[in-house]
Each structure stands twice: as structure tokens, then as C-alpha cells.
Amino acid sequence: MTEVPPRKFLSEFAVSLFSARWLMVTPSDLMKGGEVSQEAAEVAQRCHIYLICRRPAQFYDPKNFKYDGGKVSGTLAYKIAGRTEELYFELPFEPSDGATTVRLSDYPHREIEACSSDGECIRRVPASMMTHLVAPSGVLRQLDVLYVGQAYADGRRSAFERLKDHSTLQRILADVVQSMPDDEVLLLTFEYEPYQIIGSIDGAAKEAIRDETDAARFPRILDNPLTEKQQICLVEAGLIRYFNPQYNEVYKNSFPSEDQKILAECYALDFSALVVEIDTTELRMELFSHSVAASDHHIAEFDLVDPERRRSFFTFVNEDD
């Protein structure tokens, strides 16, 4: 068990950051672009944190797919280590907007298509969307966090805009195709609410500083608020430290120098703990990594009182390199 370092001041302050709205898309949807609702566009513009995740890819089994004019039925299939697993579904399905036929897309059968008489596809139901209806729990609702990143550019660039030309995403997609052919990549972006300051006082800490130096700390924190860019960098750093994603480890020495500079500015600020939350309850998905168990609500807490821990948290570049 890690020993808790002694309290330096009578009062201590933690920066708390928590996720709010989110969006989830596939890389294919991202590259195709297309129209989105005004609400989705506004959320996308505010989402500066993104996660690149993977899970088993789903497809419709063509052998037992049926459409009887009022409903569709069949099995949603996926593979775990090469072994096929199946989930049965039966759902109401009424073609609309001039659609006259319902069919499966060509191999690998990842969509149900509602088409007009001239063959134009008017409505599509991806297998990945069917998961929310037929898989109440299990591996299809668990997302392996491969990479955590951020896009800000003074608030003018959304995470989706950053991901469209993201070289790391292209590397991850290539690796998944090569090494994990039964899996798919999903992109999640998150908006974070403005930070909160959480204060605590421990009267039992006899050795803690409790003079006017301590009394001046809270007003000083309020008078030097974190910028939005600093908050985004803290969220990114906290989630990377917490999930320890595979590809952040691979590319840890390429952490942007500008972001490193901003973290150095945060290092000098007078807060003694950081709390970063990420919630996917509404999404009905659980996040996990090789070092963190699956959950729909993660709370990453970092004690920054100890000088060595504090230096380690705010440093992303190996000093030996």
C-alpha cells in the first residue's frame, strides 16, 4: 500500500474536472463526413478530449436474416479469438421515405439497408448500432482504451477535426487490421465542464503550516484561474496516467512540446491534488484498459503533495532520452 505523504499545509485544494456531453463515431463515419444535427455539431465543437477505443466488430449473419414486412430478425455475430459468438434479435422495422425493400449489405454484412425501387439506399442500420438493443452487457459494451488525446487550438478545433488527419489514428487502424482483424475501432469525444476547486482542512495535522501563508493560498488560487487550455491538458494528462493506454506508451516521447509547456505552468500552481472523472453511463458503455477494470464511471485521483509524485505527473518526456 502506498504511504500517504504528510500534509504540508493545514488547508489543501484539489482541482476537479468531470466529463459532460459526448459523441461516438466510427473512423468510416468520420472520414465520410456528412450532415449532422445542429446539437451534434455544437457538441463536437466543444469536445476537445478524444479516446480511440476497440471492441469486437459485429456483422449480420446472412444465413438467418429475415424481413417479413413489419419486422427484421436474425443474429448479430462477432468473434472472440477467432470463435464466432451470436446474439438473436427481432425488432419492428417499417421502411420509410420511399423505401420498398429491406436487405443486408454486401459482405461483410455490417448494415441493414432500406432501399427504394431503383436501388438507392435510404436508411441504414449498422450492426454496431444494433448492439445497444440486443447486448445489455458483456464484451460488446466494453471499450478498450487504446489512446487518449486532445485537440484545442485556442478552442477553434474540435476533436473530430483533429482526428481526420491524425497520424496516430492511422497507425492504430493499420495495427488493428493486421493484428486484431476481428475488432473494430470506435472514436469517443468528450466535453469537460469548467473545473471546480475542492478544499479540505485537517485540524489533526499538527506539523502542517497554518499561518498567514496557508490563509493566503485559497484567494491566490481564485485570483489565478486555470485557462481552458490548461484544463484540457490536465484532463488529457490525468486520463493518460490513469488508463496507461497502449499507444500513449508507444508514443510517449512525442507528447507535444506546447502541451508539455502548459503542464509545466500547471506544475507551478498551488493545488495539491487532481481529480479527473469520465462517465459513459448515458452511453451505456464501459471503458477499460490493460491496467484498469471495465466501468461506466471512472475517477482518476492524483495526490500531488509529494514533490517526486508531483514532478512525475507533470513530466511526460523521459529525461534519459
HELIX and SHEET records of a PDB file:
HELIX    1   1 PRO A   27  LYS A   32  1                                   6    
HELIX    2   2 GLN A   38  ARG A   46  1                                   9    
HELIX    3   3 ALA A  127  VAL A  134  1                                   8    
HELIX    4   4 VAL A  139  ARG A  141  5                                   3    
HELIX    5   5 ALA A  159  LYS A  164  1                                   6    
HELIX    6   6 SER A  167  SER A  179  1                                  13    
HELIX    7   7 GLU A  212  ALA A  215  1                                   4    
HELIX    8   8 ARG A  217  ASP A  223  1                                   7    
HELIX    9   9 GLU A  228  PHE A  243  1                                  16    
HELIX   10  10 GLN A  246  VAL A  250  1                                   5    
HELIX   11  11 LYS A  252  SER A  254  5                                   3    
HELIX   12  12 SER A  257  TYR A  267  1                                  11    
HELIX   13  13 PRO A  307  PHE A  313  1                                   7    
SHEET    1   A 7 GLN A 196  ILE A 201  0                                        
SHEET    2   A 7 SER A  11  VAL A  25 -1                                        
SHEET    3   A 7 ASP A 183  TYR A 192 -1                                        
SHEET    4   A 7 ILE A  49  PRO A  56 -1                                        
SHEET    5   A 7 GLN A 142  GLN A 150 -1                                        
SHEET    6   A 7 GLU A 286  SER A 289  1                                        
SHEET    7   A 7 VAL A 292  SER A 295 -1                                        
SHEET    1   B 4 GLN A 196  ILE A 201  0                                        
SHEET    2   B 4 SER A  11  VAL A  25 -1                                        
SHEET    3   B 4 ALA A 273  ASP A 279  1                                        
SHEET    4   B 4 HIS A 297  ASP A 303 -1                                        
SHEET    1   C 3 GLN A  58  TYR A  60  0                                        
SHEET    2   C 3 LYS A  71  ILE A  80 -1                                        
SHEET    3   C 3 LYS A  66  TYR A  67 -1                                        
SHEET    1   D 3 GLN A  58  TYR A  60  0                                        
SHEET    2   D 3 LYS A  71  ILE A  80 -1                                        
SHEET    3   D 3 ARG A  83  PRO A  92 -1                                        
SHEET    1   E 3 THR A 101  LEU A 104  0                                        
SHEET    2   E 3 GLU A 111  CYS A 115 -1                                        
SHEET    3   E 3 CYS A 121  PRO A 126 -1                                        
END                                                                             
